[in-house]
Amino acid sequence: MGRNWEWSLKQGRIKRLKAELEARRNGELFDASQIPLHSYDGTMQSKFRRGWLSVSETEIQCRLDGHNTYQQVRQRLTERFGERYD
């Protein structure tokens, strides 16, 4: 996969997370099936779409709760339950 393709895939994820978080924080409805135009190039748009659709509800909820990475989630679990999961 080319670097531009990887970039488009990452941009799809980034833009989706940003849009979801903004909508939820403002109490607005969000339709994930409405994928914005990223590029007129079919391959780049396809990679963007794949990234957009790869965002899970768990990732969105983690961001809303202030967990930016899975390492932070693991750390908070350790703090809460006193066990370490590596």
C-alpha positions in Angstrom: 0.0 0.0 0.0 1.4 3.4 -1.0 2.1 6.2 1.5 -0.7 8.3 0.1 -3.1 5.4 0.6 -2.0 4.9 4.2 -2.5 8.6 4.7 -6.0 8.6 3.3 -6.9 5.6 5.5 -5.6 7.4 8.6 -7.4 10.6 7.6 -10.7 8.6 7.4 -10.2 7.4 11.0 -9.2 10.9 12.2 -12.0 12.7 10.5 -14.6 10.2 11.7 -13.5 10.3 15.3 -13.5 14.1 15.2 -16.9 14.3 13.6 -18.5 11.7 16.0 -17.0 13.4 19.1 -18.2 16.8 18.1 -21.7 15.6 17.3 -22.1 13.8 20.6 -20.7 16.6 22.6 -23.2 19.0 21.0 -26.1 16.6 21.3 -26.5 16.3 17.5 -27.4 13.2 15.5 -24.5 11.7 13.5 -25.0 9.5 10.4 -21.8 7.5 9.8 -23.0 6.4 6.4 -22.6 9.9 5.1 -19.0 9.7 4.2 -17.5 13.0 3.2 -15.6 13.5 0.0 -11.8 13.2 0.6 -10.5 12.9 -2.9 -11.7 12.7 -6.5 -9.3 9.8 -6.9 -11.2 6.6 -6.5 -8.5 4.7 -4.7 -7.8 7.5 -2.3 -11.5 7.9 -1.6 -11.8 4.1 -1.1 -9.0 4.1 1.5 -10.6 7.1 3.3 -13.9 5.3 3.3 -12.3 2.1 4.7 -10.7 4.2 7.5 -14.0 6.0 8.2 -15.9 2.8 8.6 -13.2 1.1 10.7 -13.9 3.3 13.7 -15.6 1.3 16.4 -18.1 2.3 19.1 -15.6 1.3 21.7 -13.0 3.8 20.3 -15.5 6.6 20.3 -16.6 5.9 23.8 -13.0 5.7 25.0 -12.4 9.2 23.5 -15.5 10.5 25.1 -14.4 9.2 28.5 -11.0 10.8 28.1 -9.1 7.7 27.2 -6.9 8.5 24.2 -5.0 5.3 23.9 -5.5 1.7 24.9 -2.4 2.0 27.1 -4.3 4.7 29.1 -7.3 2.4 29.4 -5.0 -0.5 30.7 -3.4 1.9 33.1 -6.8 3.1 34.5 -7.9 -0.5 34.8 -4.8 -1.3 36.8 -5.4 1.7 39.1 -9.0 0.8 39.6 -8.7 -3.0 40.1 -5.1 -3.2 41.3 -4.1 -5.8 38.7 -1.8 -5.5 35.7 -2.8 -6.9 32.3 0.2 -7.1 29.9 
